[in-house]
Amino acid sequence: MSAHRRQALLWLAQRASAAVLAFCVVVHLVTLTVAVRGGLTAAEILARTRSSIGWTVFYVVFVVGVAIHAPIGMRTVLAESSGGHRRGLDLAMTAFALLLLAAGLRAVYAVTAG
């Protein structure tokens, strides 16, 4: 794949993941605000998320969005500040994406199945 095509795909992935994250952040914050104002405790909120397919899917989508969006953004900032893209930077950001994905999915499991 050419460098220009790869850059275009990364740009598209960055924008698409931003749209997903915008939606997820709004849903997450509104839900938490309503729950807290409704007097729910953390234990009660966890009781409602446990074994919930809907919340599991929502938070998996949220985590995947973060795992795509953050490393691409960091890659761009680091490449611009260091004078260009290097193979090592791509490998480091891939590792970072996998770390975010693993940590996020572990958290989703803890909140929805744990």
N, C-alpha and C positions, 0 to 999 in steps of 0.2 A: 504494500500500500504506500502511496506517495506521502510525503510529509505534509503536503497541502491538504490532501484528503483526510489524513489522520487529524490534523488541526481542526478541520471543519467538523468532523465527527465529535471531537472533544468539545468544541464550542456548542454543538447541538445538545450533547449530553449534559453539559453545564446548564444550559437554559431550560431543558426539559426537567432536570432534577430540581432546579430552582422553583419551577411551577408546582411540582409535587410537594416540595418542602413548604412553600407558602401556604398551600391548602392544609397540610398536616399541622403546621404550627398554629394556625387559626383554630382548627378543630381541637387540638390539644389544649390550648390556653382557654378557650371557651368552656370546654368540658371541665377542666380543673376549677375554673372560676365558679361555674354553676355548682359543682360538687361541694366546694368549700363553703360557698354562701348558703348552700342547703344544709350545712351542718355535718356533712359526712367526714368521718375521720379517715386517716390513711388506711387503717385496717378495714373499714367498710368499703373504701374504694377498691382495695385489693381483692376483697371478697367478690366484688362485682366483675372485676376483670378476669379472675380465675376461670378457666374453662370456657371463655368467651371467644368463639371463632371470629366474630366481628372485630373485637379489639386486637386479637392476635394478628389478623390480616392487616389492620390499620397500622399497628406498630412495626410490623415487618416491612411494609411499604415505606414508612418513615425512616427506618434504619437503612434500607437500601438506598433511599434518596440521599441520606447523609453520606453513606459510603461512596457514592458516585460524585456528589457535589464537592465535598470538602477537599479531597485529594486533587481534583482537577484545578480548583481555585488555588490551592497551595502550590501546585506545579507551576502554574502561570506566574504567580508572585515570585517564587524562587528562581525561575528561569529568567525573568526580567531583571531581578536584582543581581544575578550572577553572570549575566551576559549571554545566555543562550541555553537551549535545551541540550541535555546530555543524557546518555543511556542510563547512567547511574541515578539521575533524578527520576527518570521514568520508573526504574525498578524500586526506588525508595517510595514513591507515591503509590505504586501497586501494593507494596507491603503495607503501607499506611491504610490503604483502602480495605485490605483484607483484615487488618487489625480492628478497624472501625466496625466492619461487618461482623466479625466474631464477637466483639464486646457488646455490640448492639443486640445481636441475636440472643446472646446470653442474658442480657437484661430483659428482653421480651419474654424469654422463657421463664425467668424468675417472677415476672409480674403476671403472666397469663397462665402458667402451668405449674409453677413452683409451689 
